[in-house]
Structure formats: C-alpha cells, structure tokens
Amino acid sequence: MRVQYKDLLAKFERILESRGLKKEYAHAAAGVFAQNSLDGIYSHGVNRFPRVVRYLEKGEIDPYAIPECEIQMGAMERWNGHRGFGPLNAKLAMDRACELAKQYGIGIVALGNNNHWMRGGSYGWQAANQGCIGICWSNTMPNMPAWGGKDRRIGNNPIVMAIPRSNGKHVVIDCAVSQFSYGKIQEARLKGQQLSVPGGYDSNGNLTTDPAEIEKTWRVLPMGYWKGSGISIALDLIATVLTNGNSVHKIGTFGEEVGLSQVMIAIDPSKMNSVDLTDEIVDQILTNIKESEPVQENGSIYYPGERELITREENLKNGIPVMDEVWETLELLEKQIEEK
C-alpha cells in the first residue's frame, strides 16, 4: 500500500505525542521518520518507528530530556544528550555545528549520552541545506565481530559525508561500516528478498545472502573485511574520546541501544570559495563520473544521494510504500491511544 507523506506524518505525530513528547517535539520527531520514509530509507523510517515507540514506553528514551552544553572551546563543543529523543538531539547538534562553522569556518559538536539518531544521512542533508560540508558519525551497540573474531565486540558505526550544491541536489553518502546495516537486513527479510551480496554469516559459519540467517547469528560482515573493522574501531575511539561518553563496549552492557556517542562536523566552504566556484568544482567531478561506461547496456551511474532525490520525487507523487505488516502495527499503536 502507499500512504501520502502528510498522512504518515500526522500518524507518527499522534502516536509520539501520546507517548509523552510535547506537541512541537512530536511534530519535529515525526518529521524525521516521515522524511526518511519519503526518501526511501524505510529501514530507518516507517519500519523502525514501532521500535522507537517501544523504547519510549519502556523508559529507555526520556521524552522530556533537554540536551546540555558542557564544554565550549571556540569552534568545538561537547554536549550531553541526557538520553533524550535521539533524532532531535542530533538535529540540534548539527545545527549548532553549522552555526559554529559560519563563525569559524568549521564547527565540531561532540554529542554524548544520546539515543539512536535513526538515519544518519538526515544530518548530512541538514548541513548541506545550510551550505555546509557535513561529516558525522555515531557508535552503536556491539553488533559486529572484529575481523578475525566470532563474538560481537565492535559496532557497525554509521558515517555520513555531505557536499552541498546550491540547487539542493547535494551529494550525501550515508553508510554503516558493515556490508549492510541491520535496518537493511531487516527490510530484505520483511520483503522476502535475499541480499545482493553476502552480508554476514549463517549458523554454520559460512557467508550468506540470507537476511534471516544473519539475524539469527548477528554476525554481520564488515565492509571491506578488515578495513571496515578498523574504521569501526577508530570511529568508536574518536567519538568516545571527544564526548567522554559511552563506548561500544559500555553500550553493550545497557541491554538496549541507548546512550550513544556521536560527532557532528560542519565546514563552511564559502569561507574559501564562492558558492559558484564550489558548484563548478562539484559539477565537473560528478559529470565526469556520470559519463562512465555502464556495466549494463543503457545502465545509469548515480552519485551518492541521487537515488534518494529520485525516490523522494516519486513518493511525493504516488505516496510512500508501507508494508501491510508495518501498517497494521502502526494502526495498533494508534488504537492504543483511544484505549488509554
């Protein structure tokens, strides 16, 4: 089924407000999930929404928490999210990083003790919409073995990089350092699909494309094998040092994926280039890449973020695809409002 953006946004907002978020916060948070879904990132939009509601109901997310700046040092700040609503805290942190970048050329906000930020790419688009280069990442619970190990000791810590274009068609790469994020693995299972390439190990220790098998073992594959493992460790170290917050190891002792450490970096290229010059540089590079000879006849080469722009336009026109199973869960969550 397909649901119009405004209708999905309203449903999210009603459910969140009923679970304790103030109206303005519920609207902003609902917008994060609705926008993720609009852009085709269903794994961190409509499909992930019920899990976040459960976290609110269990008290793992404090709907009343207000993030607090603990240290200010020029272009660099440390904030405590107090385990509030992750996407809203992360949005505030990236907005602050952009403010600092407009003043100093670069802004860095280390956000500790926050909850899951959902789709990291949101904050890349957010920075680019303000004319800034955005770089950000988060650690996670231990959900991936270090290269050469069997048990989960490192996170598939997502990293985002965004480059602005004045026409709004920004370049945004958003990826976990596992071959597939858990959200994408769940999405493939719900759709009854196999992964396009091996994404983890089955119960016999063999690489598999079966998402259900990977969810059984929780042994996801680092992207680039040992390279992804090393990047994961480095991202966790930097985030934990800058926030003085929780490492992947410590998050693993909480029982749920809460209290994460995140870093937001914004760089204002207008301090060095005119907007036109930045556009010219980006356009030349992208044009060269898109002129590549495709592997498949009549195939297309896409730059990072381009598919999301295409999906956004399609979903605005035709509605957002929602699986029946997920819609039934949303209907149940909304029905519970009437029963209270």
Solvent accessible surface area in square Angstrom, and as a share of the most:
residue,aa,sasa,rsa
1,M,109,0.49
2,R,110,0.40
3,V,13,0.07
4,Q,78,0.34
5,Y,54,0.20
6,K,139,0.59
7,D,66,0.34
8,L,0,0.00
9,L,29,0.14
10,A,37,0.29
11,K,10,0.04
12,F,0,0.00
13,E,26,0.12
14,R,116,0.42
15,I,0,0.00
16,L,0,0.00
17,E,69,0.31
18,S,36,0.23
19,R,22,0.08
20,G,22,0.21
21,L,5,0.02
22,K,109,0.46
23,K,127,0.54
24,E,108,0.48
25,Y,82,0.31
26,A,0,0.00
27,H,93,0.41
28,A,41,0.32
29,A,0,0.00
30,A,0,0.00
31,G,20,0.19
32,V,19,0.11
33,F,0,0.00
34,A,0,0.00
35,Q,60,0.27
36,N,1,0.00
37,S,0,0.00
38,L,7,0.03
39,D,3,0.01
40,G,14,0.14
41,I,29,0.15
42,Y,31,0.12
43,S,0,0.00
44,H,26,0.11
45,G,0,0.00
46,V,1,0.00
47,N,12,0.06
48,R,11,0.04
49,F,0,0.00
50,P,14,0.09
51,R,76,0.28
52,V,3,0.02
53,V,0,0.00
54,R,124,0.45
55,Y,27,0.10
56,L,14,0.07
57,E,91,0.41
58,K,121,0.51
59,G,59,0.56
60,E,41,0.18
61,I,8,0.04
62,D,58,0.30
63,P,22,0.14
64,Y,142,0.54
65,A,20,0.15
66,I,121,0.62
67,P,21,0.14
68,E,90,0.40
69,C,42,0.25
70,E,92,0.41
71,I,84,0.42
72,Q,126,0.56
73,M,128,0.57
74,G,40,0.39
75,A,23,0.18
76,M,59,0.26
77,E,5,0.02
78,R,56,0.21
79,W,36,0.13
80,N,29,0.15
81,G,0,0.00
82,H,71,0.32
83,R,74,0.27
84,G,0,0.00
85,F,10,0.04
86,G,1,0.01
87,P,3,0.02
88,L,32,0.16
89,N,6,0.03
90,A,0,0.00
91,K,89,0.38
92,L,70,0.35
93,A,0,0.00
94,M,0,0.00
95,D,42,0.22
96,R,61,0.22
97,A,0,0.00
98,C,1,0.00
99,E,99,0.44
100,L,3,0.01
101,A,0,0.00
102,K,90,0.38
103,Q,122,0.54
104,Y,105,0.40
105,G,14,0.13
106,I,68,0.35
107,G,0,0.00
108,I,37,0.19
109,V,0,0.00
110,A,1,0.01
111,L,1,0.01
112,G,5,0.05
113,N,40,0.21
114,N,0,0.00
115,N,2,0.01
116,H,27,0.12
117,W,3,0.01
118,M,9,0.04
119,R,7,0.02
120,G,3,0.03
121,G,1,0.01
122,S,23,0.15
123,Y,3,0.01
124,G,0,0.00
125,W,16,0.06
126,Q,24,0.11
127,A,0,0.00
128,A,2,0.02
129,N,106,0.54
130,Q,69,0.31
131,G,31,0.30
132,C,0,0.00
133,I,46,0.23
134,G,0,0.00
135,I,43,0.22
136,C,0,0.00
137,W,17,0.06
138,S,2,0.01
139,N,0,0.00
140,T,9,0.05
141,M,45,0.20
142,P,23,0.15
143,N,8,0.04
144,M,0,0.00
145,P,7,0.04
146,A,31,0.24
147,W,109,0.38
148,G,80,0.77
149,G,30,0.29
150,K,155,0.66
151,D,76,0.39
152,R,95,0.35
153,R,165,0.60
154,I,16,0.08
155,G,0,0.00
156,N,10,0.05
157,N,0,0.00
158,P,21,0.13
159,I,31,0.16
160,V,0,0.00
161,M,85,0.38
162,A,0,0.00
163,I,54,0.27
164,P,9,0.06
165,R,31,0.11
166,S,80,0.52
167,N,94,0.48
168,G,31,0.30
169,K,107,0.45
170,H,6,0.03
171,V,14,0.08
172,V,4,0.02
173,I,65,0.33
174,D,50,0.26
175,C,41,0.25
176,A,15,0.12
177,V,0,0.00
178,S,4,0.03
179,Q,71,0.32
180,F,37,0.16
181,S,22,0.14
182,Y,40,0.15
183,G,1,0.01
184,K,83,0.35
185,I,0,0.00
186,Q,36,0.16
187,E,18,0.08
188,A,10,0.08
189,R,96,0.35
190,L,43,0.21
191,K,94,0.40
192,G,71,0.68
193,Q,98,0.44
194,Q,111,0.49
195,L,14,0.07
196,S,103,0.66
197,V,66,0.38
198,P,56,0.35
199,G,0,0.00
200,G,0,0.00
201,Y,36,0.14
202,D,24,0.12
203,S,88,0.57
204,N,125,0.64
205,G,36,0.34
206,N,87,0.44
207,L,81,0.40
208,T,20,0.12
209,T,41,0.24
210,D,42,0.22
211,P,4,0.02
212,A,39,0.30
213,E,38,0.17
214,I,0,0.00
215,E,45,0.20
216,K,147,0.62
217,T,28,0.16
218,W,89,0.31
219,R,46,0.17
220,V,0,0.00
221,L,7,0.03
222,P,5,0.03
223,M,57,0.25
224,G,39,0.38
225,Y,94,0.36
226,W,149,0.52
227,K,132,0.56
228,G,1,0.01
229,S,6,0.04
230,G,38,0.37
231,I,73,0.37
232,S,0,0.00
233,I,74,0.38
234,A,44,0.34
235,L,13,0.06
236,D,22,0.11
237,L,108,0.54
238,I,78,0.40
239,A,0,0.00
240,T,31,0.18
241,V,107,0.62
242,L,42,0.21
243,T,7,0.04
244,N,117,0.60
245,G,27,0.26
246,N,15,0.07
247,S,30,0.19
248,V,4,0.02
249,H,139,0.62
250,K,103,0.44
251,I,1,0.00
252,G,36,0.35
253,T,95,0.55
254,F,60,0.25
255,G,64,0.61
256,E,39,0.17
257,E,17,0.08
258,V,1,0.00
259,G,0,0.00
260,L,2,0.01
261,S,0,0.00
262,Q,0,0.00
263,V,0,0.00
264,M,0,0.00
265,I,26,0.13
266,A,0,0.00
267,I,57,0.29
268,D,7,0.03
269,P,18,0.12
270,S,62,0.40
271,K,109,0.46
272,M,177,0.79
273,N,43,0.22
274,S,67,0.43
275,V,86,0.49
276,D,112,0.58
277,L,77,0.38
278,T,17,0.10
279,D,25,0.13
280,E,90,0.40
281,I,77,0.39
282,V,15,0.09
283,D,56,0.29
284,Q,113,0.50
285,I,98,0.50
286,L,14,0.07
287,T,72,0.42
288,N,107,0.55
289,I,75,0.38
290,K,80,0.34
291,E,129,0.58
292,S,52,0.34
293,E,161,0.72
294,P,46,0.29
295,V,154,0.89
296,Q,137,0.61
297,E,160,0.72
298,N,144,0.74
299,G,32,0.31
300,S,72,0.47
301,I,52,0.26
302,Y,78,0.30
303,Y,16,0.06
304,P,57,0.36
305,G,10,0.09
306,E,27,0.12
307,R,152,0.56
308,E,29,0.13
309,L,34,0.17
310,I,88,0.45
311,T,36,0.21
312,R,58,0.21
313,E,127,0.57
314,E,77,0.35
315,N,2,0.01
316,L,99,0.49
317,K,165,0.70
318,N,70,0.36
319,G,0,0.00
320,I,0,0.00
321,P,44,0.28
322,V,4,0.02
323,M,48,0.21
324,D,91,0.47
325,E,108,0.48
326,V,11,0.06
327,W,48,0.17
328,E,115,0.52
329,T,46,0.27
330,L,0,0.00
331,E,76,0.34
332,L,100,0.50
333,L,15,0.08
334,E,28,0.13
335,K,112,0.47
336,Q,58,0.26
337,I,53,0.27
338,E,143,0.64
339,E,120,0.54
340,K,162,0.69
